[in-house]
Amino acid sequence: MVRSLLLFLLLLSGPLEYSAQGWTALDSGMAPNSRVSALTTYEGHLYAAGQFDSAGMRPVNNIARWNGASWDSVSGLNSWVYALCTYNGKLIAGGLFSIAGTDTVNGIAQWNDTTWAPLGAGVNGAIAALQVYNGSLYAAGSFSVAGTAFANNIAKWDGTTWTALDSGFNNPVFTLDTFQGNLYAGGAFTKSGSRMIPAVSKWNGTQWQPLGNAPDTLNVVYALQAFKGRLYAGGLFDSIGGIRANYIAAWNGTLWDSLKAGTDSTVLALTVFDSVLYLGGQFGKAGSLPAAHFSAWNDTSWISSYGTPGMNGDISVLAVSNNLLYAGGAFTTAGNASASYIAAWTDITGIKEWKKTVSLNAFPNPFMDYTTIQIKDAEQGIPLRLEVCDVFGNNVAISYSRSSIFELNKAQLASGIYFYRVFSGNNCLGTGKVVAQ
């Protein structure tokens, strides 16, 4: 009775801004026993890759494209994909594959939205990380030859030719990032040539250099991320640079620093979104806070509530696309949502009156099969995002459009009242509500 009265009053009330913080599934996600290990944006769409043979019940081969409402198949790859990025207007995939579409490739390929093509002769092993730096593409992983060059686990592609970077490393490289104008690498290595360089290193243009002086030879770094004037390293370690640091640490260009108590297990992924550093991995706590594979750091402290409830399995990758944070990994639930190996995070707080900047109209409303949400007065051709939640603040749908029309299908929803917001980037253009019968 109380709930029915609440719904009735909401229906009669004026427009509201809804509250939502949590995870949302992307359709039905990937096939059972999959893993999403790479995410990036290309031509305005989120691409997910890893090891899976279906996405949203659609047959795919280890890579798929999210159009905002459902998964699209992409000419696929015949084995694991570990890394994605964009370079010279192409989508670059790196991994363990040897065939991309119908082309023979070796660990790396480029996609022009229609077909795949090799990057020279590729590598003789697997690529785990990709990074664009000073106009060139850097690829790292586990290999000894790139193109015709002897290159130990890292190499540079200038658009036509592969070249080595000094002596490379003696063991695999898992992550690359840039910080203060330099390229950094992290992995399971302990040396570059004869120089002792444990787990993380800086490229000075001619050779690899260690960070700090202490020999932390048992460390493994899986993720690097620049954030607010420091380079963060996450991985499998309990000390770095001579200081105690549990699975995550920050480098300021001179010294390492811990993040208080750190996490209680391995950090596998780092990214920045809305001035917050997000972490994913195998951990269950961050500092003293519960954090089921997911947490957030604001440069001084751990942020409460971000990891509860989290995932039921590892997060391998975090990425931002179209102003949303996405996680991929080996999980099948994310927060309170059933989400097979990939999910989107929304952090919106406060239910309050809103002021619209465009005119919104949903018709029919109430609806039984579908309703069309039309945005009037919006500039044509700009990317728009529709977010829908129920009256309790749970996200139920996210979609994208470059037109002024969204279609909301009843098949996605139980009967009830729903609130929607339309965004251009981070700007909320307006909000409304619909009734699904």
C-alpha positions as CSV (number, residue, x, y, z in Angstrom):
1,M,0.0,0.0,0.0
2,V,2.8,2.4,0.9
3,R,4.7,1.6,-2.2
4,S,1.6,2.1,-4.4
5,L,0.9,5.4,-2.8
6,L,4.6,6.5,-3.4
7,L,4.3,5.6,-7.1
8,F,1.0,7.5,-7.4
9,L,2.5,10.6,-5.8
10,L,5.5,10.4,-8.0
11,L,3.3,10.2,-11.1
12,L,1.4,13.3,-10.0
13,S,4.5,15.2,-9.1
14,G,6.6,17.5,-11.3
15,P,9.9,16.4,-12.9
16,L,12.5,15.1,-10.6
17,E,16.2,14.3,-10.9
18,Y,16.7,10.7,-9.9
19,S,19.3,9.1,-7.6
20,A,21.5,6.3,-8.7
21,Q,24.9,4.9,-7.8
22,G,25.9,1.5,-8.9
23,W,26.4,-1.0,-11.7
24,T,24.3,-1.6,-14.8
25,A,24.5,-4.6,-17.1
26,L,25.2,-4.2,-20.8
27,D,22.5,-6.3,-22.3
28,S,23.1,-10.0,-21.3
29,G,26.9,-9.5,-21.4
30,M,29.2,-12.2,-22.7
31,A,28.9,-16.0,-22.9
32,P,29.5,-18.2,-19.8
33,N,33.2,-18.7,-18.8
34,S,34.4,-15.6,-20.6
35,R,36.7,-12.8,-19.6
36,V,36.8,-9.2,-20.8
37,S,40.3,-8.0,-20.7
38,A,40.4,-4.9,-22.9
39,L,38.1,-1.8,-23.4
40,T,38.5,1.3,-25.5
41,T,36.4,3.8,-27.5
42,Y,36.6,3.9,-31.3
43,E,34.4,6.0,-33.7
44,G,32.2,6.9,-30.7
45,H,31.5,3.3,-29.6
46,L,32.8,1.2,-26.8
47,Y,34.8,-1.9,-27.9
48,A,35.2,-4.8,-25.6
49,A,37.7,-7.7,-26.2
50,G,39.1,-10.7,-24.4
51,Q,38.1,-14.3,-24.6
52,F,34.4,-14.9,-25.5
53,D,32.3,-16.2,-28.3
54,S,29.1,-14.4,-27.8
55,A,28.0,-10.9,-26.7
56,G,24.3,-10.2,-26.0
57,M,23.5,-13.6,-27.4
58,R,25.1,-12.6,-30.7
59,P,28.0,-14.8,-32.0
60,V,31.3,-13.0,-32.0
61,N,35.0,-13.9,-31.9
62,N,36.8,-12.3,-28.9
63,I,35.8,-8.7,-29.7
64,A,32.4,-6.8,-29.9
65,R,31.1,-3.3,-30.2
66,W,28.5,-1.8,-27.8
67,N,26.2,0.6,-29.7
68,G,24.6,2.0,-26.5
69,A,21.7,-0.4,-26.4
70,S,23.0,-3.8,-27.7
71,W,26.1,-5.6,-28.9
72,D,27.2,-5.6,-32.5
73,S,29.5,-8.3,-34.0
74,V,32.8,-7.3,-35.4
75,S,34.9,-9.3,-37.8
76,G,36.8,-11.2,-35.1
77,L,40.1,-12.6,-33.9
78,N,40.9,-16.2,-33.4
79,S,42.3,-16.1,-29.8
80,W,42.8,-13.9,-26.7
81,V,42.8,-10.1,-27.0
82,Y,44.6,-8.4,-24.1
83,A,44.9,-4.8,-25.2
84,L,43.0,-2.2,-27.3
85,C,43.8,1.4,-28.2
86,T,43.4,3.8,-31.1
87,Y,46.3,5.0,-33.3
88,N,46.3,7.0,-36.6
89,G,42.5,6.7,-36.9
90,K,42.5,2.9,-36.5
91,L,41.5,0.6,-33.7
92,I,44.5,-1.4,-32.6
93,A,44.1,-4.9,-31.0
94,G,47.0,-6.8,-29.3
95,G,46.9,-10.3,-27.9
96,L,47.7,-13.9,-28.6
97,F,45.8,-14.2,-31.9
98,S,47.2,-15.1,-35.3
99,I,44.2,-14.4,-37.5
100,A,42.1,-11.1,-37.6
101,G,39.1,-11.4,-39.9
102,T,40.5,-13.3,-42.8
103,D,44.0,-11.9,-42.5
104,T,47.0,-13.7,-41.0
105,V,48.5,-11.4,-38.4
106,N,50.9,-12.0,-35.4
107,G,49.7,-10.7,-32.1
108,I,48.6,-7.3,-33.3
109,A,46.2,-5.9,-36.0
110,Q,44.4,-2.7,-37.0
111,W,40.7,-2.2,-37.7
112,N,39.4,0.6,-39.9
113,D,35.7,0.0,-39.0
114,T,35.4,-2.4,-42.0
115,T,38.4,-4.7,-42.2
116,W,41.5,-5.9,-40.3
117,A,45.1,-5.4,-41.5
118,P,48.5,-6.4,-40.0
119,L,51.1,-4.1,-38.6
120,G,54.1,-5.3,-40.5
121,A,55.0,-8.8,-39.5
122,G,53.7,-8.3,-35.9
123,V,55.5,-10.1,-33.1
124,N,56.5,-13.7,-32.3
125,G,54.5,-13.9,-29.0
126,A,51.7,-12.1,-27.2
127,I,51.0,-8.3,-26.8
128,A,49.6,-7.3,-23.4
129,A,49.8,-3.5,-23.5
130,L,49.5,-0.7,-26.1
131,Q,50.3,3.0,-25.7
132,V,50.6,5.9,-28.1
133,Y,53.5,8.2,-27.2
134,N,55.1,11.0,-29.2
135,G,53.3,10.0,-32.4
136,S,54.3,6.3,-32.3
137,L,52.6,3.2,-31.1
138,Y,54.3,1.2,-28.4
139,A,53.5,-2.5,-27.9
140,A,54.6,-4.6,-24.9
141,G,54.1,-8.1,-23.7
142,S,55.9,-11.4,-24.1
143,F,57.9,-11.6,-27.3
144,S,61.5,-11.5,-28.6
145,V,61.0,-10.3,-32.2
146,A,58.8,-7.4,-33.6
147,G,58.8,-7.2,-37.4
148,T,62.4,-8.0,-38.3
149,A,63.8,-6.4,-35.1
150,F,65.0,-8.3,-32.1
151,A,63.0,-6.7,-29.3
152,N,62.7,-8.1,-25.8
153,N,59.1,-7.7,-24.7
154,I,58.6,-4.1,-25.9
155,A,58.8,-2.4,-29.3
156,K,57.9,0.8,-31.2
157,W,55.8,1.0,-34.4
158,D,56.2,4.2,-36.3
159,G,53.5,3.4,-38.9
160,T,55.7,1.4,-41.2
161,T,58.5,-0.2,-39.2
162,W,59.1,-2.0,-35.8
163,T,62.1,-1.0,-33.8
164,A,63.5,-2.2,-30.4
165,L,63.8,0.0,-27.3
166,D,67.4,-0.5,-26.1
167,S,67.7,-4.0,-24.5
168,G,64.0,-4.2,-23.6
169,F,63.3,-6.4,-20.6
170,N,64.1,-9.9,-19.4
171,N,60.5,-10.8,-18.5
172,P,57.0,-9.8,-19.7
173,V,55.6,-6.3,-19.7
174,F,51.9,-5.9,-18.7
175,T,51.2,-2.2,-18.7
176,L,52.3,1.1,-20.3
177,D,51.5,4.7,-19.5
178,T,52.9,8.2,-19.8
179,F,53.8,10.6,-17.0
180,Q,55.5,14.0,-17.0
181,G,56.3,13.6,-20.6
182,N,57.9,10.2,-20.3
183,L,56.9,6.6,-21.2
184,Y,56.7,4.1,-18.3
185,A,56.5,0.3,-18.4
186,G,55.4,-2.1,-15.7
187,G,55.5,-5.9,-15.5
188,A,57.3,-8.9,-14.1
189,F,60.8,-7.9,-15.3
190,T,63.8,-7.5,-13.1
191,K,66.4,-6.3,-15.7
192,S,66.9,-4.3,-18.8
193,G,70.1,-5.6,-20.3
194,S,72.5,-5.8,-17.4
195,R,70.7,-3.0,-15.4
196,M,68.6,-4.1,-12.4
197,I,65.1,-2.6,-13.0
198,P,62.4,-4.3,-10.9
199,A,58.8,-4.2,-12.1
200,V,58.5,-0.6,-13.3
201,S,60.7,1.6,-15.4
202,K,61.0,4.9,-17.2
203,W,62.2,5.4,-20.9
204,N,64.5,8.4,-21.2
205,G,64.7,8.2,-25.0
206,T,67.8,6.0,-25.1
207,Q,67.5,3.5,-22.3
208,W,65.3,2.2,-19.5
209,Q,65.8,3.5,-16.0
210,P,64.7,2.3,-12.6
211,L,62.4,4.2,-10.2
212,G,64.1,4.4,-6.9
213,N,67.1,2.4,-5.7
214,A,65.8,-0.5,-3.7
215,P,65.8,-3.9,-5.4
216,D,62.2,-5.2,-5.2
217,T,62.9,-8.2,-7.3
218,L,59.7,-10.1,-6.4
219,N,57.3,-7.4,-7.6
220,V,54.9,-7.6,-10.5
221,V,53.1,-4.4,-11.8
222,Y,49.9,-5.0,-13.7
223,A,48.6,-1.4,-14.0
224,L,50.0,2.1,-14.3
225,Q,47.9,5.3,-14.2
226,A,48.9,9.0,-14.0
227,F,46.6,10.9,-11.6
228,K,47.0,14.4,-10.0
229,G,50.7,14.7,-10.4
230,R,51.7,11.2,-9.5
231,L,52.1,7.9,-11.3
232,Y,50.1,5.1,-9.6
233,A,51.3,1.5,-9.9
234,G,49.1,-1.5,-9.0
235,G,50.0,-5.1,-8.9
236,L,51.3,-7.9,-6.8
237,F,53.7,-6.5,-4.2
238,D,54.0,-5.5,-0.5
239,S,56.9,-3.1,-0.9
240,I,58.3,-0.9,-3.6
241,G,61.2,1.5,-3.8
242,G,62.2,0.5,-0.2
243,I,58.8,1.4,1.4
244,R,55.9,-0.7,2.6
245,A,53.1,-0.6,0.1
246,N,50.4,-3.2,-0.3
247,Y,49.5,-3.8,-3.9
248,I,49.4,-0.1,-4.9
249,A,51.8,2.8,-4.6
250,A,52.3,6.3,-6.0
251,W,55.5,7.8,-7.7
252,N,55.9,11.6,-7.6
253,G,58.9,11.6,-10.0
254,T,61.4,11.2,-7.1
255,L,60.0,9.0,-4.4
256,W,57.4,6.2,-3.8
257,D,54.5,6.6,-1.4
258,S,52.0,4.1,-0.1
259,L,48.2,4.6,-0.2
260,K,47.7,4.1,3.6
261,A,47.0,0.4,4.1
262,G,46.6,-0.2,0.4
263,T,44.5,-3.2,-0.6
264,D,44.4,-6.8,0.7
265,S,45.2,-8.4,-2.7
266,T,46.3,-7.8,-6.2
267,V,45.4,-4.7,-8.2
268,L,44.9,-5.4,-11.9
269,A,43.3,-2.2,-13.3
270,L,43.5,1.5,-12.8
271,T,41.7,4.4,-14.5
272,V,40.7,8.0,-13.8
273,F,37.1,9.3,-14.1
274,D,35.7,12.6,-12.8
275,S,38.8,13.4,-10.8
276,V,38.8,10.1,-9.0
277,L,41.2,7.1,-9.3
278,Y,39.4,3.8,-9.7
279,L,40.9,0.4,-9.0
280,G,39.9,-3.1,-10.0
281,G,41.4,-6.4,-9.2
282,Q,41.3,-9.4,-6.9
283,F,41.1,-7.5,-3.6
284,G,38.3,-7.5,-1.0
285,K,39.3,-4.4,1.0
286,A,40.8,-1.0,0.3
287,G,42.3,0.5,3.5
288,S,39.8,-0.5,6.2
289,L,36.8,-0.4,3.8
290,P,35.0,-3.3,2.2
291,A,35.8,-3.3,-1.5
292,A,34.7,-6.3,-3.5
293,H,37.2,-6.1,-6.5
294,F,36.4,-2.4,-7.0
295,S,37.3,0.8,-5.1
296,A,38.2,4.5,-5.5
297,W,40.9,6.9,-4.2
298,N,40.6,10.7,-4.2
299,D,44.3,11.4,-3.8
300,T,44.2,11.5,0.0
301,S,41.9,8.7,1.2
302,W,39.8,5.7,0.1
303,I,36.2,6.6,-0.8
304,S,33.5,4.7,1.2
305,S,30.6,2.8,-0.4
306,Y,32.3,2.4,-3.8
307,G,33.1,-1.3,-3.2
308,T,29.9,-2.4,-1.6
309,P,28.4,-4.3,-3.2
310,G,31.1,-4.9,-5.8
311,M,31.8,-7.8,-8.1
312,N,31.8,-11.5,-7.5
313,G,35.0,-12.0,-9.5
314,D,38.1,-10.2,-10.7
315,I,38.1,-6.9,-12.6
316,S,40.7,-7.1,-15.3
317,V,40.2,-3.7,-17.0
318,L,38.6,-0.3,-16.3
319,A,38.0,2.3,-19.0
320,V,35.9,5.5,-19.6
321,S,33.8,5.7,-22.7
322,N,31.1,8.3,-23.6
323,N,31.4,9.8,-20.1
324,L,30.7,6.4,-18.4
325,L,33.0,4.2,-16.4
326,Y,33.1,0.5,-17.6
327,A,34.6,-2.5,-16.0
328,G,35.5,-5.8,-17.6
329,G,36.7,-9.1,-16.1
330,A,35.7,-12.5,-14.8
331,F,32.6,-11.5,-12.8
332,T,29.0,-12.4,-13.3
333,T,27.4,-10.0,-10.9
334,A,28.2,-6.3,-10.4
335,G,26.6,-4.7,-7.4
336,N,23.0,-5.8,-7.3
337,A,22.9,-6.4,-11.1
338,S,23.5,-9.6,-13.0
339,A,26.3,-8.6,-15.4
340,S,28.2,-11.2,-17.3
341,Y,31.9,-10.0,-17.5
342,I,31.2,-6.3,-18.3
343,A,29.2,-3.5,-16.5
344,A,28.8,0.3,-16.5
345,W,29.1,2.4,-13.3
346,T,26.9,5.3,-12.6
347,D,27.5,7.7,-9.7
348,I,24.6,10.2,-9.4
349,T,23.4,11.3,-6.0
350,G,20.4,13.2,-4.8
351,I,16.7,13.2,-5.8
352,K,15.7,16.8,-6.3
353,E,13.8,19.2,-8.6
354,W,15.5,19.7,-11.9
355,K,15.7,22.5,-14.4
356,K,15.5,21.4,-18.0
357,T,17.5,23.0,-20.8
358,V,15.7,21.2,-23.7
359,S,12.1,20.1,-24.1
360,L,11.5,16.3,-23.7
361,N,8.5,14.3,-24.6
362,A,7.7,10.6,-24.3
363,F,4.9,9.1,-26.4
364,P,3.0,7.0,-25.8
365,N,3.1,7.4,-22.0
366,P,2.0,5.2,-20.3
367,F,3.2,2.5,-22.8
368,M,2.9,-1.2,-23.3
369,D,5.4,-2.1,-26.0
370,Y,7.7,0.8,-26.4
371,T,7.8,4.6,-26.0
372,T,9.7,7.1,-28.0
373,I,11.5,9.8,-26.1
374,Q,12.0,12.9,-28.3
375,I,14.5,15.7,-27.5
376,K,13.4,19.1,-28.8
377,D,15.7,22.1,-29.2
378,A,18.8,19.9,-29.0
379,E,21.6,20.4,-31.5
380,Q,21.5,17.8,-34.2
381,G,24.4,15.4,-34.6
382,I,25.9,15.7,-31.2
383,P,26.2,12.4,-29.1
384,L,23.5,12.1,-26.5
385,R,23.1,9.6,-23.7
386,L,19.8,8.3,-22.2
387,E,19.9,6.9,-18.6
388,V,16.9,5.2,-17.1
389,C,16.3,4.2,-13.5
390,D,13.5,2.8,-11.4
391,V,12.0,4.7,-8.4
392,F,14.5,3.2,-6.0
393,G,17.5,4.6,-8.0
394,N,18.5,1.3,-9.7
395,N,19.8,1.8,-13.2
396,V,17.9,-0.3,-15.7
397,A,18.9,1.0,-19.2
398,I,21.6,3.2,-20.9
399,S,21.5,4.0,-24.6
400,Y,23.2,6.5,-27.0
401,S,22.1,8.4,-30.1
402,R,23.2,11.2,-32.4
403,S,19.6,11.9,-33.3
404,S,17.0,13.6,-31.2
405,I,15.1,10.3,-30.6
406,F,15.5,7.4,-28.2
407,E,13.3,4.3,-28.1
408,L,12.7,2.6,-24.8
409,N,11.5,-1.0,-25.1
410,K,9.1,-2.5,-22.6
411,A,10.9,-5.9,-23.0
412,Q,13.8,-4.3,-20.9
413,L,11.5,-3.3,-18.0
414,A,9.0,-4.6,-15.4
415,S,5.8,-2.7,-15.1
416,G,6.2,0.5,-13.1
417,I,7.4,4.1,-13.1
418,Y,10.8,5.0,-14.4
419,F,12.8,8.2,-14.5
420,Y,15.1,9.2,-17.4
421,R,17.8,11.8,-18.0
422,V,19.3,12.9,-21.3
423,F,23.0,13.9,-21.3
424,S,25.3,15.7,-23.7
425,G,28.7,14.8,-22.3
426,N,28.5,15.5,-18.5
427,N,25.7,18.1,-19.0
428,C,22.2,16.9,-18.1
429,L,19.8,18.4,-20.7
430,G,16.6,17.3,-19.0
431,T,14.7,14.7,-17.2
432,G,11.3,13.0,-17.3
433,K,9.3,10.0,-16.2
434,V,7.5,7.2,-18.0
435,V,5.1,4.5,-17.0
436,A,5.5,1.0,-18.3
437,Q,2.3,-1.0,-18.1
